[in-house]
Amino acid sequence: MTYQAYVFDVYGTLFDVYSISEKCTNYFSDKGARISQSWRQKQLEYCFLRQIIGSYIPFHEITKEALQYVCISEQVYTTEEIITDLLQAYLKLSPFAEVKQALEMLQSETLVVFSNGSLDMLHPLLNHSGLTSYFQHIISVDEIKQYKPSPSAYQHVCNRLNMQPKEILFLSSNTWDVAGASRFGFQTAWINRSNATMDLLDVTPNYIVNDLQELIGQLT
Amino acid sequence: MTYQAYVFDVYGTLFDVYSISEKCTNYFSDKGARISQSWRQKQLEYCFLRQIIGSYIPFHEITKEALQYVCISEQVYTTEEIITDLLQAYLKLSPFAEVKQALEMLQSETLVVFSNGSLDMLHPLLNHSGLTSYFQHIISVDEIKQYKPSPSAYQHVCNRLNMQPKEILFLSSNTWDVAGASRFGFQTAWINRSNATMDLLDVTPNYIVNDLQELIGQLT
């Protein structure tokens, strides 16, 4: 293969953030699905806004505040125990079906995780799913307190790996992440799991595939 | 009154961006309302993302690309004429009901517009609604190509007015705008027109009111 490292986004790319929706439905019944969706959307919005206004806090705090906001906004009954239980579930998200086999097929390569998540979220999540051993590096933006998709975040990966952007294939299901990484200079693969529309941000991924298996088929 | 200048956000604060939804419904029938909502949401998202990844384009281009994205994503039939007509409607948005009278009551003060909108959108909009003459300054982020809520955007207002942040009352209906302005150091008023929930971004506006008339009642 032609890349020095394969750098994977985590939430939405390796793990299904909506695998939490069942638990949301248990607590919030008919509002559960919407709360699950709004929680993720607000979580991302808070990363972007805090990056812009310059008020970084770790991802686990953003994730909690996003959930608290959505519960207030949706006017659902909640307790500290419910919030804690839902946040715990974020440490046990389900990997997408093809992920483990795809990582097996790439074992001869340098595989890296790079996430907006803080290490206190990433390590339990990867351990719970048994994926930790596949990765040589687990890199969090928390090390520099600059969220993706800022150029400084992607530069941190180059610094950690001592590689040039063009030597790296960055894989993400998030269009904002693919856009930021492409703009920075990474080679990029958009794992378009939900048949979504690419955002109009003047960037074109090197690969557009439905899952990691399809990507491997195009790499080999 | 106790402020050197009253600086108003435009979209959502002085003008109702959803006054365009009727035209969307004419073109897209039952999808019109959702397209109107998604268009605004995507327009804001593109401002935030382009600010973070460092790929500024003027607001009128972002507004067009946001509309194009939503039309593709919603799989609705559209033409260049439809897109153009909807973008033209953005130059004729309706001001909220109390705006004109509120500006009249503040005429002895220094009133300023400060928007992410480019001047080629702001001037026609303010002229069409007959509000131009109320403002001593019409300031756009396009002059520095840094979108709100970045600190550099709010600093531009201080530079243009030759004032300190604390001398300025900034008024916006957008929680991300109030958060960025408060964080920067402006005095802030959140015009909470839709009974929304304040975002959890570690900032508290100096005033929280339902419209400009209510704010004036608290100022005097």
Interface residues (C-beta under 8 A of the other chain):
Chain A: E45 Y46 F48 L49 R50 Q51 I52 I53 G54 S55 I57 E65 A66 Q68 Y69 I72 S73 Y147 P149 S150 P151 W176 A179 G180 R183 F184 A196 T197 D199 L200 L201 D202
Chain B: E45 Y46 F48 L49 R50 Q51 I52 I53 G54 S55 I57 E65 A66 Q68 Y69 I72 S73 Y147 P149 S150 P151 W176 A179 G180 R183 F184 A196 T197 D199 L200 L201 D202
